[in-house]
Amino acid sequence: MISGRTRDGEVKTDYGWYTSPCLWEKLKPLAREMRRAPTLAEEVLWQHLRNSQMGGFKFRRQHPIDRFIVDFYCFKIRLVIEVDGPVHQYTP
């Protein structure tokens, strides 16, 4: 299980991070929009990460974790990859 809801309605992941339902609902559409308009660097890296090309590991793009949206995330090895750029100035 990657994520689920606690009795309080919070989104919980297996690795112990919690996101309030209100914040989760705000981040999901923003993550979708970011997937539709990647930076050039993100697009180039995604071509190498997609379809489990890197050692068979599956990566997600623009994945919400806590109050952040990370560029790439592999749940199996709990690896976050962030590509530098001005978008990292933003925190909701």
DSSP file (Angstrom, degrees, kcal/mol; ACC not computed):
  #  RESIDUE AA STRUCTURE BP1 BP2  ACC     N-H-->O    O-->H-N    N-H-->O    O-->H-N    TCO  KAPPA ALPHA  PHI   PSI    X-CA   Y-CA   Z-CA
    1    1 A M              0   0    0      0, 0.0    13,-0.3     0, 0.0     3,-0.1   0.000 360.0 360.0 360.0 128.2    0.0    0.0    0.0
    2    2 A I        -     0   0    0      1,-0.3    12,-1.0    11,-0.1     2,-0.3   0.886 360.0  -6.7 -87.3 -45.1    1.4    3.4   -1.0
    3    3 A S  E     +A   13   0A   0     10,-0.2    -1,-0.3    11,-0.1     2,-0.3  -0.979  61.3 159.8-149.0 161.8   -1.1    5.5    0.7
    4    4 A G  E     -A   12   0A   0      8,-2.2     8,-3.5    -2,-0.3     2,-0.4  -0.908  38.9 -88.4-161.9-174.0   -4.4    5.4    2.6
    5    5 A R  E     -A   11   0A   0     -2,-0.3     6,-0.2     6,-0.3     2,-0.1  -0.902  28.4-140.2-114.2 140.5   -6.6    7.4    5.0
    6    6 A T    >   -     0   0    0      4,-2.7     3,-1.8    -2,-0.4     6,-0.0  -0.319  40.3 -94.5 -82.2 175.2   -6.4    7.4    8.8
    7    7 A R  T 3  S+     0   0    0      1,-0.3    -1,-0.1     2,-0.1    -2,-0.0   0.807 128.2  57.7 -61.1 -28.4   -9.6    7.5   10.9
    8    8 A D  T 3  S-     0   0    0      2,-0.1    -1,-0.3     1,-0.0     3,-0.1   0.520 121.6-108.5 -79.2  -4.8   -9.1   11.3   11.1
    9    9 A G  S <  S+     0   0    0     -3,-1.8     2,-0.1     1,-0.3    -2,-0.1   0.450  72.1 142.1  91.3   0.2   -9.2   11.4    7.3
   10   10 A E        -     0   0    0     10,-0.1    -4,-2.7     1,-0.1     2,-0.5  -0.470  56.9-115.6 -74.2 147.9   -5.5   12.3    6.9
   11   11 A V  E     -AB   5  19A   0      8,-3.2     8,-2.3    -6,-0.2     2,-0.4  -0.731  37.5-168.9 -82.6 128.1   -3.7   10.7    4.0
   12   12 A K  E     -AB   4  18A   0     -8,-3.5    -8,-2.2    -2,-0.5     2,-0.3  -0.952   9.2-158.9-122.6 137.8   -1.0    8.4    5.3
   13   13 A T  E >   -A    3   0A   0      4,-1.8     3,-1.8    -2,-0.4   -10,-0.2  -0.752  33.9-109.5-107.9 161.8    1.8    6.7    3.5
   14   14 A D  T 3  S+     0   0    0    -12,-1.0   -11,-0.1   -13,-0.3   -12,-0.1   0.702 114.2  62.8 -62.6 -19.9    3.7    3.6    4.6
   15   15 A Y  T 3  S-     0   0    0    -13,-0.3    -1,-0.3     2,-0.1   -13,-0.0   0.277 119.7-101.0 -95.6  12.4    6.8    5.6    5.3
   16   16 A G  S <  S+     0   0    0     -3,-1.8     2,-0.3     1,-0.3    -2,-0.1   0.473  75.9 132.6  92.7   2.2    5.2    7.7    8.1
   17   17 A W        -     0   0    0     49,-0.0    -4,-1.8     2,-0.0     2,-0.4  -0.696  37.4-158.4 -88.8 143.0    4.4   11.0    6.3
   18   18 A Y  E     -B   12   0A   0     -2,-0.3     2,-0.4    -6,-0.2    -6,-0.2  -0.923   9.4-170.6-120.3 145.3    0.9   12.5    6.7
   19   19 A T  E     -B   11   0A   0     -8,-2.3    -8,-3.2    -2,-0.4    48,-0.1  -0.998  27.6-119.7-132.9 130.6   -0.9   14.9    4.6
   20   20 A S     >  -     0   0    0     -2,-0.4     4,-2.8   -10,-0.2     5,-0.2  -0.343  25.8-117.8 -65.3 149.8   -4.2   16.6    5.6
   21   21 A P  H  > S+     0   0    0      0, 0.0     4,-2.2     0, 0.0     5,-0.2   0.871 114.7  54.2 -56.7 -37.9   -7.2   15.9    3.3
   22   22 A C  H  > S+     0   0    0      2,-0.2     4,-1.2     1,-0.2     5,-0.1   0.931 112.4  42.0 -62.6 -46.5   -7.4   19.6    2.5
   23   23 A L  H  > S+     0   0    0      2,-0.2     4,-2.5     1,-0.2     5,-0.2   0.893 111.4  56.0 -68.7 -40.0   -3.8   19.8    1.4
   24   24 A W  H  X S+     0   0    0     -4,-2.8     4,-2.2     1,-0.2    -2,-0.2   0.917 107.0  50.0 -57.7 -44.2   -3.9   16.5   -0.5
   25   25 A E  H  < S+     0   0    0     -4,-2.2    -1,-0.2     1,-0.2    -2,-0.2   0.808 112.2  48.2 -66.8 -29.5   -6.9   17.8   -2.5
   26   26 A K  H  X S+     0   0    0     -4,-1.2     4,-1.0    -5,-0.2    -1,-0.2   0.865 113.1  47.0 -76.0 -37.1   -4.9   21.0   -3.3
   27   27 A L  H  X S+     0   0    0     -4,-2.5     4,-2.9     1,-0.2     5,-0.2   0.843  99.4  66.8 -76.5 -34.1   -1.7   19.2   -4.3
   28   28 A K  H  X S+     0   0    0     -4,-2.2     4,-2.1     1,-0.2    -1,-0.2   0.928 104.7  41.5 -57.4 -50.3   -3.2   16.6   -6.6
   29   29 A P  H  > S+     0   0    0      0, 0.0     4,-2.3     0, 0.0    -1,-0.2   0.879 114.9  52.3 -66.5 -34.2   -4.4   19.0   -9.3
   30   30 A L  H  X S+     0   0    0     -4,-1.0     4,-2.3     2,-0.2    -2,-0.2   0.908 108.9  50.1 -65.6 -41.2   -1.2   21.0   -9.1
   31   31 A A  H  X S+     0   0    0     -4,-2.9     4,-1.9     2,-0.2    -1,-0.2   0.903 109.8  51.4 -62.8 -41.4    0.9   17.8   -9.5
   32   32 A R  H  X S+     0   0    0     -4,-2.1     4,-1.6    -5,-0.2    -2,-0.2   0.923 110.3  48.6 -60.9 -44.2   -1.2   16.8  -12.6
   33   33 A E  H  X S+     0   0    0     -4,-2.3     4,-1.2     1,-0.2    -2,-0.2   0.895 109.6  52.1 -63.4 -40.2   -0.6   20.3  -14.1
   34   34 A M  H  < S+     0   0    0     -4,-2.3    -1,-0.2     1,-0.2    -2,-0.2   0.837 106.9  53.5 -66.6 -32.0    3.1   20.0  -13.4
   35   35 A R  H  < S+     0   0    0     -4,-1.9    -1,-0.2     1,-0.2    -2,-0.2   0.847 107.5  51.9 -69.0 -32.4    3.1   16.6  -15.2
   36   36 A R  H  < S+     0   0    0     -4,-1.6    -1,-0.2     1,-0.2    -2,-0.2   0.754 119.1  35.0 -73.6 -24.1    1.5   18.2  -18.2
   37   37 A A  S  < S+     0   0    0     -4,-1.2    -1,-0.2    -5,-0.1    -2,-0.1  -0.529  79.8 174.3-131.3  66.2    4.1   21.0  -18.4
   38   38 A P        -     0   0    0      0, 0.0    -3,-0.1     0, 0.0     2,-0.1  -0.318  34.8-109.0 -71.9 156.1    7.5   19.6  -17.4
   39   39 A T     >  -     0   0    0      1,-0.1     4,-2.5    -5,-0.1     5,-0.2  -0.348  35.7-104.5 -71.3 165.3   10.7   21.6  -17.6
   40   40 A L  H  > S+     0   0    0      1,-0.2     4,-2.4     2,-0.2     5,-0.2   0.917 123.0  50.5 -59.0 -43.6   13.2   20.5  -20.2
   41   41 A A  H  > S+     0   0    0      1,-0.2     4,-2.3     2,-0.2    -1,-0.2   0.899 110.7  48.9 -62.9 -41.1   15.4   18.9  -17.6
   42   42 A E  H  > S+     0   0    0      2,-0.2     4,-2.6     1,-0.2    -1,-0.2   0.904 110.8  50.8 -64.9 -41.0   12.5   17.0  -16.1
   43   43 A E  H  X S+     0   0    0     -4,-2.5     4,-1.5     2,-0.2    -2,-0.2   0.916 111.1  47.8 -63.1 -43.9   11.4   15.8  -19.6
   44   44 A V  H  X S+     0   0    0     -4,-2.4     4,-0.6     1,-0.2     3,-0.2   0.936 114.6  45.4 -63.5 -46.5   14.9   14.6  -20.5
   45   45 A L  H >X S+     0   0    0     -4,-2.3     4,-1.5     1,-0.2     3,-1.4   0.898 108.1  57.9 -64.4 -39.6   15.3   12.7  -17.1
   46   46 A W  H 3X S+     0   0    0     -4,-2.6     4,-2.7     1,-0.3    -1,-0.2   0.846  96.6  62.6 -60.6 -34.0   11.8   11.2  -17.4
   47   47 A Q  H 3< S+     0   0    0     -4,-1.5    -1,-0.3     1,-0.2    -2,-0.2   0.780 110.1  40.8 -62.1 -24.9   12.8    9.6  -20.8
   48   48 A H  H << S+     0   0    0     -3,-1.4    -1,-0.2    -4,-0.6    -2,-0.2   0.713 119.7  43.0 -93.0 -24.6   15.4    7.6  -18.8
   49   49 A L  H >< S+     0   0    0     -4,-1.5     3,-0.6     4,-0.1     4,-0.5   0.774  91.2  98.1 -92.1 -28.8   13.3    6.8  -15.8
   50   50 A R  G >< S+     0   0    0     -4,-2.7     3,-1.1     1,-0.2    10,-0.1  -0.117  81.3  22.8 -65.4 158.6    9.9    5.9  -17.4
   51   51 A N  G 3  S-     0   0    0      1,-0.2    -1,-0.2     8,-0.2     7,-0.1   0.802 125.4 -73.8  56.6  34.3    8.8    2.3  -18.0
   52   52 A S  G <> S+     0   0    0     -3,-0.6     4,-0.9     5,-0.2    -1,-0.2   0.827  85.3 149.3  54.5  37.5   11.1    0.9  -15.3
   53   53 A Q  T <4  +     0   0    0     -3,-1.1     2,-1.2    -4,-0.5    -4,-0.1   0.724  51.5  76.3 -73.5 -22.0   14.2    1.5  -17.4
   54   54 A M  B >4 S-C   57   0B   0      3,-0.5     3,-1.9    -5,-0.4    -1,-0.2  -0.723 131.3 -46.1 -96.3  90.6   16.5    2.1  -14.5
   55   55 A G  T 34 S-     0   0    0     -2,-1.2    -1,-0.2     1,-0.3    -2,-0.1   0.690 104.1 -65.7  63.6  18.9   17.2   -1.3  -12.9
   56   56 A G  T 3< S+     0   0    0     -4,-0.9     2,-0.3     1,-0.3    -1,-0.3   0.516  96.3 143.3  81.6   4.6   13.5   -2.3  -13.1
   57   57 A F  B <   -C   54   0B   0     -3,-1.9    -3,-0.5    -5,-0.1     2,-0.5  -0.625  46.2-135.1 -82.8 135.4   12.5    0.4  -10.6
   58   58 A K        -     0   0    0     -2,-0.3    17,-0.4    -6,-0.1     2,-0.3  -0.766  21.5-164.2 -90.9 129.6    9.2    2.2  -11.2
   59   59 A F        -     0   0    0     -2,-0.5     2,-0.4   -10,-0.4    15,-0.2  -0.865   8.5-147.5-112.7 148.1    9.3    6.0  -10.8
   60   60 A R  E     -D   73   0C   0     13,-2.7    13,-2.0    -2,-0.3     2,-0.4  -0.869  16.3-133.5-107.6 146.8    6.4    8.4  -10.4
   61   61 A R  E    S-D   72   0C   0     -2,-0.4    11,-0.2     1,-0.2    10,-0.1  -0.800  79.4  -2.4 -99.5 144.0    6.5   11.9  -11.7
   62   62 A Q  E    S-     0   0C   0      9,-2.7    -1,-0.2    -2,-0.4     9,-0.2   0.915  84.5-178.5  44.7  63.8    5.4   15.0   -9.7
   63   63 A H  E     -D   70   0C   0      7,-1.7     7,-2.6    -3,-0.3     2,-0.3  -0.828  25.6-125.1-100.6 124.4    4.3   12.9   -6.7
   64   64 A P  E     +D   69   0C   0      0, 0.0     2,-0.4     0, 0.0     5,-0.3  -0.514  32.3 173.1 -69.3 128.7    2.8   14.6   -3.6
   65   65 A I  E >   -D   68   0C   0      3,-2.8     3,-2.5    -2,-0.3     2,-0.2  -0.976  63.3 -42.9-135.6 122.1    4.7   13.8   -0.4
   66   66 A D  T 3  S-     0   0    0     -2,-0.4   -55,-0.0     1,-0.3   -49,-0.0  -0.409 124.6 -25.7  55.5-123.4    3.7   15.6    2.8
   67   67 A R  T 3  S+     0   0    0     -2,-0.2    -1,-0.3    -3,-0.1     2,-0.3   0.270 126.1  81.7-101.9  11.9    3.2   19.3    1.7
   68   68 A F  E <   -D   65   0C   0     -3,-2.5    -3,-2.8    23,-0.1     2,-0.5  -0.741  67.5-140.3-114.1 159.9    5.6   19.0   -1.3
   69   69 A I  E     -D   64   0C   0     -2,-0.3     2,-0.2    -5,-0.3    -7,-0.1  -0.974  25.9-153.4-116.7 113.5    5.4   17.7   -4.8
   70   70 A V  E     -D   63   0C   0     -7,-2.6    -7,-1.7    -2,-0.5     3,-0.1  -0.603  15.9-130.1 -89.2 149.3    8.6   15.9   -5.7
   71   71 A D  E    S+     0   0C   0     -2,-0.2    -9,-2.7     1,-0.2     2,-0.3   0.948  88.0   3.1 -63.2 -50.8    9.8   15.7   -9.2
   72   72 A F  E     -DE  61  81C   0      9,-1.8     9,-2.6   -11,-0.2     2,-0.4  -0.996  67.0-174.9-140.1 142.8   10.4   11.9   -9.3
   73   73 A Y  E     -DE  60  80C   0    -13,-2.0   -13,-2.7    -2,-0.3     2,-0.6  -0.991  14.0-163.8-143.9 132.1    9.8    9.2   -6.7
   74   74 A C  E  >> - E   0  79C   0      5,-2.5     5,-1.9    -2,-0.4     4,-0.6  -0.956   6.7-168.2-112.6 111.1   10.5    5.5   -6.5
   75   75 A F  T >45S+     0   0    0     -2,-0.6     3,-0.7   -17,-0.4    -1,-0.1   0.898  80.3  63.3 -66.0 -41.6    8.4    3.9   -3.7
   76   76 A K  T 345S+     0   0    0    -18,-0.3    -1,-0.2     1,-0.3   -17,-0.1   0.861 121.7  20.6 -55.8 -41.0   10.3    0.6   -3.6
   77   77 A I  T 345S-     0   0    0     -3,-0.2    -1,-0.3     2,-0.1    -2,-0.2   0.300 104.4-123.2-110.9   7.9   13.6    2.1   -2.6
   78   78 A R  T <<5 +     0   0    0     -3,-0.7     2,-0.5    -4,-0.6    -3,-0.2   0.916  54.5 159.8  50.9  51.7   12.1    5.4   -1.2
   79   79 A L  E   < -E   74   0C   0     -5,-1.9    -5,-2.5     2,-0.0     2,-0.4  -0.911  26.0-164.3-110.2 127.5   14.2    7.5   -3.5
   80   80 A V  E     -E   73   0C   0     -2,-0.5     2,-0.5    -7,-0.2    -7,-0.2  -0.921   2.6-165.4-107.3 134.0   13.3   11.1   -4.3
   81   81 A I  E     -E   72   0C   0     -9,-2.6    -9,-1.8    -2,-0.4     2,-0.4  -0.986   4.6-170.0-119.9 123.5   14.9   12.9   -7.2
   82   82 A E        -     0   0    0     -2,-0.5     2,-0.5   -11,-0.2   -12,-0.1  -0.941  11.9-148.5-112.9 133.4   14.6   16.6   -7.5
   83   83 A V        -     0   0    0     -2,-0.4     5,-0.1     1,-0.0   -41,-0.1  -0.892  29.1-115.1-100.3 126.1   15.7   18.6  -10.6
   84   84 A D        +     0   0    0     -2,-0.5   -43,-0.1     3,-0.1     3,-0.1  -0.144  58.7 111.1 -59.2 152.3   17.0   22.0   -9.8
   85   85 A G  S >  S-     0   0    0      1,-0.1     3,-1.5   -46,-0.0     4,-0.1  -0.876  77.4 -72.8 159.9 173.6   15.1   25.1  -11.0
   86   86 A P  G >  S+     0   0    0      0, 0.0     3,-1.9     0, 0.0     4,-0.2   0.698 112.0  77.0 -66.1 -20.3   13.0   28.1  -10.0
   87   87 A V  G >  S+     0   0    0      1,-0.3     3,-1.6     2,-0.2    -3,-0.1   0.758  81.3  70.6 -62.4 -22.1    9.9   26.0   -9.2
   88   88 A H  G <  S+     0   0    0     -3,-1.5    -1,-0.3     1,-0.3    -4,-0.0   0.493  80.8  74.1 -75.4  -1.8   11.6   25.0   -6.0
   89   89 A Q  G <  S+     0   0    0     -3,-1.9     2,-0.4    -4,-0.1    -1,-0.3   0.671  82.7  88.1 -77.2 -17.9   11.1   28.5   -4.6
   90   90 A Y    <   +     0   0    0     -3,-1.6    -3,-0.0    -4,-0.2     0, 0.0  -0.693  46.6 167.5 -92.8 131.1    7.4   27.7   -4.2
   91   91 A T              0   0    0     -2,-0.4   -23,-0.1   -23,-0.1    -3,-0.0  -0.974 360.0 360.0-137.1 125.1    5.9   26.1   -1.0
   92   92 A P              0   0    0      0, 0.0   -24,-0.1     0, 0.0    -2,-0.0   0.511 360.0 360.0 -69.3 360.0    2.1   26.0   -0.4
